[in-house]
Amino acid sequence: MGYSKWENFEKVIQKAKDACKNAGENIDNHFPDVRKMVELGSNSERSINDIALTRYACYLIAQNGDSRKQEIAFAQNYFAVQTRKAEMVEQRLLEFERIKAREKLSQTEKQLSGILYERGVDSHGFALIRSRGDQALFRLSTNMLKKKMGIPDNRPVADFLPTISIKAKDLAAEMTGLNVQSKDLKGQSKIETEHIDNNIAVREMLTKRGIIPENLSPAEDVKKLQRKLDGDEKKLLRADKKKKK
């Protein structure tokens, strides 16, 4: 790290330990005291005190070191770049999860539509049942929910919902599909009541944990998100091809 005197570097280590403790971490887990053998001029060895460092400890030392030193500046830049990479990967995973949740909801609703069609409910009836279910889940009509979340009239609500809301809709739809078959429900009225009850049950589960579906902020248009991820993937493929050449 560019320090010529151990006592000066030890001060940096102490600052790093303080930062570790203030962050709620156990210092001994990241800065354990160890012993090591060093060679003496007479071809003998002597045991001296030393400190083993985890990656996190190295990060804290770099952050608390003298940035005028080239080694410290390099380490600070390295950890900053790696942190940003980790953030980007995490964000990409969250975006991918949301896209998959939306695809799963579409599949569930398609299956439910097929089940209902066999029991006397046409596409118009299915749309009404789905809308009543949304109203039970969000306590708002579809139009009111779209207005509150700033969703275009010609777009499905689910394309702008956060992941947890998409999964909530999917769970309620799965429950309806299962119960319609197990209870052998027929006709729009009975199935609509079943779907409303399932959405109410899902809402109660969420609200008990302090999650109010209609108060969650809207998410990025899932179609726009898919185009962005597809574009990123193409860029990575082109970059990979250039490396191979």
C-alpha positions in Angstrom: 0.0 0.0 0.0 3.0 2.3 -0.2 3.7 2.7 3.5 7.3 2.5 4.5 6.7 2.4 8.2 4.5 -0.3 9.9 3.3 2.1 12.6 1.9 4.5 9.9 0.1 1.6 8.1 -1.2 0.3 11.5 -3.0 3.6 12.0 -4.9 3.0 8.7 -5.7 -0.5 9.8 -7.2 0.8 13.0 -9.4 3.3 11.0 -10.5 0.4 8.9 -11.3 -1.6 12.0 -13.4 1.3 13.4 -15.3 1.5 10.1 -15.9 -2.3 10.3 -17.2 -2.0 13.8 -19.4 1.0 13.0 -20.9 -1.0 10.1 -22.0 -3.7 12.5 -19.5 -6.3 11.4 -17.4 -8.4 13.8 -13.8 -7.1 13.6 -12.3 -10.5 14.5 -14.0 -12.0 11.4 -12.2 -9.6 9.0 -9.0 -8.7 10.9 -8.0 -11.8 12.8 -4.6 -11.6 14.6 -2.2 -14.3 13.5 1.5 -15.2 13.9 4.0 -15.8 11.2 7.6 -16.8 11.1 10.3 -14.5 9.6 13.9 -15.4 8.8 16.7 -13.7 10.8 20.2 -13.0 9.6 21.6 -16.0 11.4 19.4 -18.4 9.3 17.1 -18.8 12.3 13.4 -17.9 12.4 11.3 -15.8 14.8 7.6 -15.6 15.3 6.0 -12.1 15.0 2.5 -10.7 15.1 0.6 -10.2 11.9 -3.0 -9.7 10.7 -4.9 -11.7 8.2 -7.3 -9.6 6.0 -10.5 -10.6 4.3 -11.5 -8.9 1.0 -13.8 -6.6 2.9 -11.0 -5.7 5.3 -8.8 -4.8 2.3 -11.6 -2.6 0.9 -11.9 -0.7 4.2 -8.1 -0.2 4.4 -8.0 1.1 0.9 -10.9 3.5 1.6 -9.1 4.8 4.8 -5.6 5.1 3.3 -3.8 8.1 1.9 -5.1 8.6 -1.6 -1.9 10.5 -2.5 -0.1 7.2 -2.5 -0.3 5.5 -5.9 -1.0 2.1 -4.4 -3.9 3.4 -2.4 -5.3 5.3 -5.3 -5.1 2.2 -7.5 -6.9 0.1 -4.8 -9.6 2.7 -4.3 -10.3 2.8 -8.0 -10.2 -1.0 -8.3 -12.8 -1.5 -5.5 -15.0 1.3 -6.9 -15.1 -0.4 -10.3 -15.8 -3.8 -8.8 -18.6 -2.4 -6.7 -20.2 -0.7 -9.7 -20.0 -4.0 -11.7 -21.7 -5.8 -8.8 -24.4 -3.2 -8.7 -25.0 -3.6 -12.4 -25.2 -7.4 -12.2 -27.6 -7.2 -9.3 -29.8 -4.7 -11.2 -29.8 -6.8 -14.3 -30.9 -9.9 -12.3 -33.7 -7.9 -10.7 -34.8 -6.7 -14.2 -34.6 -10.2 -15.6 -36.7 -11.5 -12.6 -39.4 -9.0 -13.3 -39.6 -9.9 -17.0 -39.8 -13.6 -16.1 -42.6 -12.8 -13.6 -44.5 -10.9 -16.3 -44.1 -13.8 -18.7 -45.3 -16.2 -16.1 -48.4 -14.1 -15.4 -49.2 -14.1 -19.1 -48.9 -17.9 -19.2 -51.1 -18.3 -16.1 -53.8 -16.0 -17.4 -53.8 -17.8 -20.8 -54.2 -21.2 -19.0 -57.0 -19.7 -16.8 -58.7 -18.3 -19.9 -58.7 -21.8 -21.4 -60.1 -23.4 -18.2 -62.9 -20.7 -18.0 -63.8 -21.1 -21.7 -64.6 -24.7 -21.1 -66.9 -23.6 -18.3 -69.0 -21.1 -20.2 -66.9 -18.0 -19.9 -66.0 -16.2 -23.2 -63.1 -13.7 -23.7 -65.3 -10.7 -22.7 -66.3 -12.5 -19.5 -62.7 -13.4 -18.7 -61.7 -9.7 -19.1 -64.4 -8.7 -16.6 -63.4 -11.4 -14.2 -59.8 -10.3 -14.4 -60.7 -6.7 -13.9 -62.8 -7.5 -10.8 -59.9 -9.4 -9.4 -57.6 -6.4 -9.9 -60.1 -4.2 -8.1 -60.2 -6.6 -5.2 -56.4 -6.7 -5.1 -55.7 -3.0 -5.5 -59.0 -1.6 -4.1 -59.2 0.5 -7.3 -60.8 0.0 -10.7 -58.5 -0.7 -13.6 -59.0 2.9 -15.0 -58.4 4.5 -11.6 -55.3 2.4 -11.1 -54.0 3.3 -14.5 -54.6 7.0 -13.8 -52.8 6.8 -10.4 -49.8 5.0 -11.9 -49.7 7.0 -15.1 -50.3 4.0 -17.3 -51.4 4.5 -20.9 -55.1 3.5 -21.5 -54.1 1.0 -24.3 -51.5 -0.9 -22.1 -52.1 -3.7 -19.6 -51.6 -2.7 -16.0 -49.3 -5.6 -15.4 -46.7 -4.2 -17.8 -46.0 -1.4 -15.3 -46.4 -3.2 -11.9 -43.4 -3.9 -9.6 -42.4 -7.5 -9.4 -44.2 -8.3 -6.2 -47.5 -7.0 -7.6 -47.1 -9.1 -10.7 -46.4 -12.2 -8.6 -49.5 -11.3 -6.4 -51.7 -11.3 -9.5 -50.1 -14.5 -10.7 -50.7 -16.2 -7.3 -54.4 -15.2 -7.3 -54.9 -16.4 -10.9 -53.2 -19.7 -10.0 -55.5 -20.1 -7.0 -58.6 -19.4 -9.2 -57.5 -21.9 -11.8 -57.0 -24.6 -9.2 -60.2 -24.0 -7.3 -62.4 -23.7 -10.4 -61.3 -27.2 -11.3 -61.3 -28.7 -7.8 -64.7 -27.2 -6.9 -66.0 -27.8 -10.4 -67.3 -24.2 -10.7 -69.2 -23.2 -13.9 -70.6 -19.9 -15.1 -69.2 -16.4 -14.9 -70.9 -15.4 -11.6 -69.5 -18.3 -9.5 -66.0 -18.0 -11.1 -65.9 -14.2 -10.6 -66.7 -14.6 -6.9 -64.0 -17.2 -6.6 -61.4 -14.9 -8.3 -62.4 -11.9 -6.2 -62.1 -14.0 -3.0 -58.6 -15.2 -4.1 -57.4 -11.6 -4.8 -58.8 -10.5 -1.4 -56.9 -13.3 0.3 -53.6 -12.3 -1.5 -54.2 -8.7 -0.6 -54.7 -9.5 3.1 -51.5 -11.5 3.1 -49.6 -8.5 1.7 -51.2 -5.8 3.9 -50.5 -7.9 7.0 -46.8 -7.5 6.1 -47.2 -3.8 5.6 -47.4 -3.9 1.8 -50.2 -1.9 0.3 -50.3 -2.9 -3.4 -51.9 0.3 -4.8 -49.3 2.5 -3.0 -46.3 0.8 -4.6 -44.5 2.9 -7.2 -45.0 1.9 -10.8 -42.0 0.2 -12.5 -40.4 0.7 -15.9 -42.5 -0.5 -18.9 -41.6 -4.2 -19.1 -41.5 -4.1 -22.9 -39.0 -1.2 -22.8 -37.0 -3.2 -20.2 -37.0 -6.2 -22.4 -35.7 -4.2 -25.4 -32.9 -2.7 -23.2 -31.8 -6.2 -21.9 -31.9 -7.5 -25.5 -29.8 -4.6 -26.6 -27.3 -5.2 -23.8 -27.0 -8.8 -24.8 -26.3 -8.0 -28.4 -23.6 -5.6 -27.3 -22.0 -8.3 -25.2 -22.1 -10.8 -28.0 -20.5 -8.2 -30.4 -17.8 -7.5 -27.8 -17.2 -11.2 -27.3 -16.8 -11.7 -31.1 -14.2 -8.9 -31.3 -12.2 -10.5 -28.4 -12.2 -13.8 -30.3 -10.9 -12.2 -33.5 
